[in-house]
Amino acid sequence: MSETSPQKILIVDDAPINRKVLGELLKNEHMVIMAKSGEQGLEKAIQHIPDLILLDVMMPDMDGYEVLQRLKANPATMGIAVIFITGLDRPEDEARGLEMGASDYITKPFHATVVRARVALHLRLARQHRLLESLANIDALTEIPNRRQFDQTFAYECRRCARAGCALSIALLDVDFFKQYNDCYGHAMGDRALHSVASVLRYGLGRGGDMGARYGGEEFVLVMPDTDNIGAIMLADKLRYDIELLALPHKKSRAAGVITVSIGIATAQGEQLSFPENILKLADERLYQAKAGGRNRVCGEDE
Ligand SMILES: Nc1nc2c(ncn2[C@@H]2O[C@H](COP(=O)(O)OP(=O)(O)OP(=O)(O)O)[C@@H](O)[C@H]2O)c(=O)[nH]1
């Protein structure tokens, strides 16, 4: 999202007049979504992942406290800032909401300038928070997800694929004779070569759920959910070939005259997905086999 694109605000209030007043106040500058009950608010929060939620406290069936509790319990919505809208102005009510994770309070009757100022403040904070989050997950040199992001995604996809009963494959890639490349062409050229290899991974992974990350040094990792061993080998071999086609000269390589990678693949299903470290270990063993077998190749099974 760019700095200037409108941010999404979800208004959850059972009183039509409150929805109307707040909507009128905010709709010119922001994208406003309405929900008229706690239940509907939760559904729309998951569907739209807004930047901010204005949440009425007193609602029949599910009150604001319960909605907030459920938002905070769901990893998809736990990061969304919530401002409580309330007619209650007793300190203990305010404290309760803030302790549960609300970011702020707006009391009724509304003062237009106060509502706009509070909303603007929390939207600004939400934008900064998201920017920091994304920077913390991106590797500065290669501009693809870093090890931290890989660890989170891999753990999440292992759990998801186990639940869905599908296979998950991972691939470990290592640049061949990279020490010699650095020694011959210099560290700055080495950095540039890593950036080029990362670009192939960034643009070469077709499916939405696939992820290519820098694993560390001159090693990369691919997460391929819902992909069996044969599919993963085919995809990895295409990427290996695309990297060779970059044709980055490497006169010290004994595998080819250009930069190449060796790749080890592991596929897991069912129970095996409960042990992510074993999947990584297997991929690493196969990477070692690919190296021992002559480099610039993919190894998906024991040779
Ligand atoms: N330029 C650059 N070099 C790096 C970076 N991270 C790791 N390296 C270098 O990558 C090289 C890895 O060398 P080795 O692990 O010995 O393996 P290799 O020379 O690639 O040989 P094989 O893996 O056996 O084909 C080392 O020289 C590291 O210094 C980086 O961010 N930039």
The ligand as a MOL file (V3000), in Angstrom:
LIG
                    3D

  0  0  0     0  0            999 V3000
M  V30 BEGIN CTAB
M  V30 COUNTS 32 34 0 0 0
M  V30 BEGIN ATOM
M  V30 1 N 29.3140 -11.1880 -1.4060 0
M  V30 2 C 28.7530 -11.8900 -0.4310 0
M  V30 3 N 29.2680 -13.0900 -0.1060 0
M  V30 4 C 28.6730 -13.8010 0.8680 0
M  V30 5 C 27.5430 -13.3160 1.5450 0
M  V30 6 N 27.1650 -14.2560 2.4450 0
M  V30 7 C 28.0300 -15.2980 2.3420 0
M  V30 8 N 28.9560 -15.0340 1.3890 0
M  V30 9 C 30.0920 -15.8420 0.9810 0
M  V30 10 O 29.6780 -17.0670 0.3870 0
M  V30 11 C 30.7810 -17.9820 0.4410 0
M  V30 12 C 30.2970 -19.3720 0.6880 0
M  V30 13 O 31.3750 -20.2210 0.5060 0
M  V30 14 P 31.3620 -21.7530 0.8600 0
M  V30 15 O 30.3100 -22.0460 1.9020 0
M  V30 16 O 32.7580 -22.1510 1.1870 0
M  V30 17 O 30.8960 -22.4990 -0.4020 0
M  V30 18 P 31.1090 -22.2330 -1.9390 0
M  V30 19 O 32.3920 -21.5290 -2.2620 0
M  V30 20 O 29.8680 -21.5870 -2.4470 0
M  V30 21 O 31.2240 -23.6980 -2.4970 0
M  V30 22 P 30.1160 -24.7840 -2.6930 0
M  V30 23 O 28.9140 -24.3790 -1.8520 0
M  V30 24 O 30.7360 -26.0440 -2.2190 0
M  V30 25 O 29.7870 -24.8250 -4.1400 0
M  V30 26 C 31.7200 -17.4510 1.5220 0
M  V30 27 O 32.8890 -16.9680 0.9320 0
M  V30 28 C 30.9300 -16.2990 2.1460 0
M  V30 29 O 31.7680 -15.2450 2.5740 0
M  V30 30 C 27.0420 -12.0150 1.2020 0
M  V30 31 O 26.0760 -11.5000 1.7370 0
M  V30 32 N 27.6860 -11.3540 0.1980 0
M  V30 END ATOM
M  V30 BEGIN BOND
M  V30 1 1 1 2
M  V30 2 2 2 3
M  V30 3 1 2 32
M  V30 4 1 3 4
M  V30 5 2 4 5
M  V30 6 1 4 8
M  V30 7 1 5 6
M  V30 8 1 5 30
M  V30 9 2 6 7
M  V30 10 1 7 8
M  V30 11 1 8 9
M  V30 12 1 9 10
M  V30 13 1 9 28
M  V30 14 1 10 11
M  V30 15 1 11 12
M  V30 16 1 11 26
M  V30 17 1 12 13
M  V30 18 1 13 14
M  V30 19 2 14 15
M  V30 20 1 14 16
M  V30 21 1 14 17
M  V30 22 1 17 18
M  V30 23 2 18 19
M  V30 24 1 18 20
M  V30 25 1 18 21
M  V30 26 1 21 22
M  V30 27 2 22 23
M  V30 28 1 22 24
M  V30 29 1 22 25
M  V30 30 1 26 27
M  V30 31 1 26 28
M  V30 32 1 28 29
M  V30 33 2 30 31
M  V30 34 1 30 32
M  V30 END BOND
M  V30 END CTAB
M  END
